[in-house]
């Protein structure tokens, strides 16, 4: 059985949806572990908060990479509007 063909745009949108979903979950875990650190042992807090911090940072990098074309277009339109 052959895999379906996904255009690059479809693949990028799908990866962005997955990344954004994971980013939201990671952010909520980071927020929860930060606000609820009193309910966790020091070892649990270190594992959850620090480990998830690395994951959150990585997901932000992936998010920016997947949105690089949009970021570039926004920056260029910002530059062109300042020249007027």
Kinemage of the C-alpha trace (Angstrom):
@kinemage 1
@onewidth
@group {chain A} dominant
@subgroup {mainchain}
@vectorlist {calphas} color= white
{ca unk a 1} P 0.000 0.000 0.000
{ca unk a 2} L 1.492 3.316 -1.070
{ca unk a 3} L 1.538 6.333 1.187
{ca unk a 4} L -0.599 9.257 0.059
{ca unk a 5} L 1.208 12.187 -1.531
{ca unk a 6} L 1.236 15.325 0.564
{ca unk a 7} L 2.213 18.577 -1.024
{ca unk a 8} L 4.899 20.565 0.804
{ca unk a 9} L 2.273 23.120 1.907
{ca unk a 10} L 0.019 20.417 3.322
{ca unk a 11} L 2.952 18.786 5.093
{ca unk a 12} L 4.058 22.109 6.584
{ca unk a 13} L 0.525 22.954 7.772
{ca unk a 14} L 0.208 19.514 9.342
{ca unk a 15} L 3.576 19.810 11.079
{ca unk a 16} L 2.617 23.287 12.288
{ca unk a 17} L -0.685 22.026 13.724
{ca unk a 18} L 1.113 19.217 15.545
{ca unk a 19} L 3.828 21.586 16.776
{ca unk a 20} L 1.295 24.163 17.956
{ca unk a 21} L -0.690 21.498 19.829
{ca unk a 22} L 2.450 20.193 21.537
{ca unk a 23} L 3.524 23.772 22.258
{ca unk a 24} L 0.221 24.475 23.998
{ca unk a 25} L 0.435 21.299 26.080
{ca unk a 26} L 4.050 22.003 26.988
{ca unk a 27} L 3.209 25.584 27.963
{ca unk a 28} L 0.323 24.413 30.165
{ca unk a 29} L 2.558 21.810 31.823
{ca unk a 30} L 5.201 24.470 32.426
{ca unk a 31} L 2.606 26.818 33.883
{ca unk a 32} L 1.106 24.080 36.051
{ca unk a 33} L 4.442 22.890 37.364
{ca unk a 34} L 5.483 26.464 38.090
{ca unk a 35} L 2.295 27.416 39.914
{ca unk a 36} L 1.945 24.084 41.695
{ca unk a 37} L 5.554 23.576 42.694
{ca unk a 38} L 4.549 23.457 46.357
{ca unk a 39} L 2.540 20.292 45.746
{ca unk a 40} L 5.512 18.540 44.125
{ca unk a 41} L 8.646 17.178 45.688
{ca unk a 42} L 11.838 18.969 44.713
{ca unk a 43} L 12.866 16.040 42.513
{ca unk a 44} L 9.483 15.939 40.741
{ca unk a 45} L 9.561 19.693 40.216
{ca unk a 46} L 13.081 19.579 38.786
{ca unk a 47} L 12.154 16.757 36.425
{ca unk a 48} L 8.897 18.318 35.210
{ca unk a 49} L 9.815 21.995 35.102
{ca unk a 50} L 13.386 21.763 33.849
{ca unk a 51} L 12.790 18.874 31.459
{ca unk a 52} L 9.698 20.508 30.021
{ca unk a 53} L 11.594 23.785 29.727
{ca unk a 54} L 13.960 22.146 27.258
{ca unk a 55} L 11.031 20.680 25.351
{ca unk a 56} L 9.233 24.040 25.313
{ca unk a 57} L 12.342 25.812 24.005
{ca unk a 58} L 12.783 23.211 21.270
{ca unk a 59} L 9.146 23.484 20.223
{ca unk a 60} L 9.432 27.278 20.019
{ca unk a 61} L 12.425 26.864 17.692
{ca unk a 62} L 10.479 24.418 15.493
{ca unk a 63} L 7.490 26.790 15.496
{ca unk a 64} L 9.636 29.727 14.369
{ca unk a 65} L 11.305 27.572 11.706
{ca unk a 66} L 7.961 26.412 10.304
{ca unk a 67} L 6.708 30.022 10.265
{ca unk a 68} L 9.874 31.483 8.753
{ca unk a 69} L 8.190 32.508 5.482
{ca unk a 70} L 5.415 34.359 7.331
{ca unk a 71} L 7.929 36.038 9.660
{ca unk a 72} L 10.039 37.099 6.674
{ca unk a 73} L 7.015 38.579 4.876
{ca unk a 74} L 5.926 40.448 8.014
{ca unk a 75} L 9.378 41.910 8.513
{ca unk a 76} L 9.656 42.974 4.873
{ca unk a 77} L 6.223 44.639 4.939
{ca unk a 78} L 7.200 46.387 8.167
{ca unk a 79} L 10.385 47.668 6.532
{ca unk a 80} L 8.567 48.844 3.413
{ca unk a 81} L 5.931 50.696 5.465
{ca unk a 82} L 8.675 52.548 7.371
{ca unk a 83} L 10.209 53.761 4.094
{ca unk a 84} L 7.000 55.541 3.052
